Amino acid sequence: MPRVNEPAMSAQPTNAPAGPETGARLIALAGIGLVGYGVMFLIRNFTGFIELGLTPEHVGGTPEQIRAFSPHLFNYISHLQVALAAFILAFGMVVIALAWFGIRRGQRWALGTTLFASVIATVLALPLHYVYGLATLWHLGPLYLDLAMLLIGIALAQRGFAR
């Protein structure tokens, strides 16, 4: 039992401000969501081929029709989907690491890196979904939810840094 003048032990790292903890946890949860989305994306490539939330009408044919039209095109699309799944998974793992080992410990560079990388990914990935008519709720909805968690976590962590 601590004496009157001794501080109580904390579960947080000793060099971490108290404020960023909640934000960092939410950011890490968003990273876990990205890892999950990447896994779903990978599985979908080999089980249904067409991305989650899209239909054959969105992409111009069923997987069988695409393969019959051009096996090389089918393989090319599949390889792009696997590569994108890998990058989504990797980005999710990086977000988790930045949150847990950087933001949670009060390191502003980790927060800035998370924000900057998320903005770049969003600005580059989303617009063509709308241009090409692929912005369905079931296709982009999970990413919007993940992005909302990430941005709320960043705002909470930033507020914690300001204290």
PAPAKOL-297090 format. One record per residue (C-alpha): residue number from 1; x, y, z negated. Coordinates in nm, 2 decimals, m for minus. Last residue first. Example, Ala and Ser with C-alpha at 12.3 -4.5 7.8 and 13.67 -1.06 7.14 Angstrom:
BEGIN
ROSE   nr      px      py      pz
ROSE    2    1.37   m0.11   m0.71
ROSE    1    1.23   m0.45   m0.78
This chain:
BEGIN
ROSE   nr      px      py      pz
ROSE  163   m0.28    1.87    2.19
ROSE  162   m0.23    1.92    2.57
ROSE  161   m0.10    1.57    2.61
ROSE  160   m0.43    1.43    2.48
ROSE  159   m0.62    1.64    2.73
ROSE  158   m0.40    1.50    3.01
ROSE  157   m0.47    1.14    2.88
ROSE  156   m0.84    1.21    2.89
ROSE  155   m0.83    1.36    3.24
ROSE  154   m0.62    1.07    3.37
ROSE  153   m0.85    0.82    3.22
ROSE  152   m1.15    1.00    3.37
ROSE  151   m0.97    1.00    3.71
ROSE  150   m0.88    0.62    3.69
ROSE  149   m1.23    0.52    3.57
ROSE  148   m1.38    0.72    3.86
ROSE  147   m1.14    0.57    4.11
ROSE  146   m1.23    0.22    3.99
ROSE  145   m1.60    0.29    4.03
ROSE  144   m1.53    0.44    4.37
ROSE  143   m1.33    0.13    4.47
ROSE  142   m1.61   m0.10    4.36
ROSE  141   m1.86    0.10    4.56
ROSE  140   m1.65    0.11    4.88
ROSE  139   m1.77   m0.21    5.05
ROSE  138   m2.09   m0.28    4.86
ROSE  137   m2.20    0.09    4.90
ROSE  136   m2.13    0.09    5.27
ROSE  135   m1.87    0.32    5.42
ROSE  134   m1.79    0.13    5.74
ROSE  133   m1.95    0.37    5.98
ROSE  132   m1.63    0.44    6.18
ROSE  131   m1.59    0.80    6.07
ROSE  130   m1.70    0.72    5.72
ROSE  129   m1.45    0.44    5.66
ROSE  128   m1.20    0.66    5.85
ROSE  127   m1.21    0.91    5.56
ROSE  126   m1.14    0.67    5.27
ROSE  125   m0.79    0.53    5.30
ROSE  124   m0.56    0.83    5.35
ROSE  123   m0.71    1.07    5.09
ROSE  122   m0.78    0.80    4.84
ROSE  121   m0.43    0.64    4.85
ROSE  120   m0.26    0.98    4.84
ROSE  119   m0.48    1.09    4.55
ROSE  118   m0.41    0.77    4.36
ROSE  117   m0.03    0.80    4.41
ROSE  116   m0.03    1.16    4.28
ROSE  115   m0.25    1.09    3.98
ROSE  114   m0.05    0.79    3.87
ROSE  113    0.28    0.97    3.93
ROSE  112    0.16    1.27    3.73
ROSE  111    0.06    1.05    3.44
ROSE  110    0.39    0.86    3.45
ROSE  109    0.58    1.19    3.46
ROSE  108    0.39    1.31    3.15
ROSE  107    0.54    1.04    2.93
ROSE  106    0.33    1.02    2.61
ROSE  105    0.39    0.66    2.52
ROSE  104    0.05    0.55    2.65
ROSE  103    0.13    0.73    2.98
ROSE  102    0.45    0.54    3.03
ROSE  101    0.45    0.18    2.93
ROSE  100    0.08    0.10    2.94
ROSE   99   m0.05    0.35    3.19
ROSE   98    0.25    0.33    3.43
ROSE   97    0.26   m0.05    3.40
ROSE   96   m0.12   m0.09    3.47
ROSE   95   m0.10    0.15    3.77
ROSE   94    0.20   m0.04    3.91
ROSE   93    0.00   m0.37    3.88
ROSE   92   m0.30   m0.21    4.05
ROSE   91   m0.07   m0.08    4.33
ROSE   90    0.07   m0.43    4.38
ROSE   89   m0.27   m0.59    4.40
ROSE   88   m0.39   m0.33    4.65
ROSE   87   m0.07   m0.37    4.85
ROSE   86   m0.10   m0.75    4.86
ROSE   85   m0.47   m0.72    4.96
ROSE   84   m0.36   m0.48    5.24
ROSE   83   m0.10   m0.74    5.37
ROSE   82   m0.36   m1.02    5.36
ROSE   81   m0.61   m0.80    5.55
ROSE   80   m0.36   m0.70    5.80
ROSE   79   m0.26   m1.06    5.86
ROSE   78   m0.62   m1.16    5.90
ROSE   77   m0.68   m0.88    6.16
ROSE   76   m0.37   m1.00    6.36
ROSE   75   m0.48   m1.36    6.34
ROSE   74   m0.83   m1.28    6.47
ROSE   73   m0.67   m1.06    6.74
ROSE   72   m0.44   m1.34    6.85
ROSE   71   m0.73   m1.59    6.85
ROSE   70   m0.91   m1.35    7.10
ROSE   69   m1.28   m1.38    7.20
ROSE   68   m1.33   m1.71    7.03
ROSE   67   m1.17   m1.59    6.71
ROSE   66   m1.38   m1.27    6.71
ROSE   65   m1.70   m1.48    6.78
ROSE   64   m1.61   m1.72    6.50
ROSE   63   m1.54   m1.44    6.25
ROSE   62   m1.88   m1.29    6.34
ROSE   61   m1.90   m1.00    6.57
ROSE   60   m1.87   m0.62    6.62
ROSE   59   m1.72   m0.52    6.28
ROSE   58   m2.02   m0.35    6.13
ROSE   57   m2.27   m0.59    6.29
ROSE   56   m2.07   m0.88    6.16
ROSE   55   m2.14   m0.75    5.81
ROSE   54   m1.94   m0.54    5.56
ROSE   53   m1.97   m0.53    5.18
ROSE   52   m1.67   m0.74    5.11
ROSE   51   m1.44   m0.77    5.41
ROSE   50   m1.51   m1.00    5.70
ROSE   49   m1.30   m1.32    5.69
ROSE   48   m1.56   m1.51    5.50
ROSE   47   m1.34   m1.77    5.31
ROSE   46   m0.98   m1.69    5.40
ROSE   45   m1.00   m1.31    5.42
ROSE   44   m1.25   m1.30    5.13
ROSE   43   m1.00   m1.46    4.90
ROSE   42   m0.75   m1.19    4.97
ROSE   41   m1.00   m0.91    4.93
ROSE   40   m1.13   m1.06    4.61
ROSE   39   m0.77   m1.08    4.47
ROSE   38   m0.71   m0.72    4.57
ROSE   37   m1.03   m0.61    4.40
ROSE   36   m0.93   m0.79    4.08
ROSE   35   m0.59   m0.62    4.09
ROSE   34   m0.76   m0.29    4.15
ROSE   33   m0.99   m0.35    3.85
ROSE   32   m0.69   m0.43    3.63
ROSE   31   m0.54   m0.10    3.73
ROSE   30   m0.87    0.07    3.64
ROSE   29   m0.84   m0.10    3.30
ROSE   28   m0.49    0.03    3.27
ROSE   27   m0.62    0.38    3.34
ROSE   26   m0.89    0.34    3.08
ROSE   25   m0.63    0.23    2.82
ROSE   24   m0.40    0.52    2.92
ROSE   23   m0.68    0.77    2.87
ROSE   22   m0.76    0.63    2.53
ROSE   21   m0.40    0.64    2.42
ROSE   20   m0.31    0.99    2.56
ROSE   19   m0.43    1.17    2.25
ROSE   18   m0.23    1.01    1.97
ROSE   17    0.10    1.14    2.10
ROSE   16    0.34    0.85    2.15
ROSE   15    0.69    0.83    2.00
ROSE   14    0.60    0.60    1.72
ROSE   13    0.43    0.35    1.95
ROSE   12    0.07    0.32    1.85
ROSE   11   m0.05    0.07    1.59
ROSE   10    0.02    0.32    1.32
ROSE    9    0.17    0.28    0.97
ROSE    8    0.04    0.51    0.70
ROSE    7    0.25    0.81    0.62
ROSE    6    0.42    0.81    0.27
ROSE    5    0.35    1.10    0.03
ROSE    4    0.07    0.93   m0.17
ROSE    3    0.23    0.59   m0.17
ROSE    2    0.15    0.34    0.10
ROSE    1    0.00    0.00    0.00
